């Protein structure tokens, strides 16, 4: 039982050392991720379409 208590005590100490991002930082990071995902999706969608047209010409 002492090991379990010690484990949770050590977890609490480690969590106190964490530097949590601010709400503003989380919002900015979220926007960067969403914009990146949309841009990559558009890029790969266009690439897929171009390759589809190219394979239609070959075959």
Buried (B, 14 or more C-beta within 10 A) or exposed (E): EEEEEEEEEEEEEEEEEEEEEEEEEEEEEEEEEEEEEEEEEEEEEEEEEEEEEEEEEEE
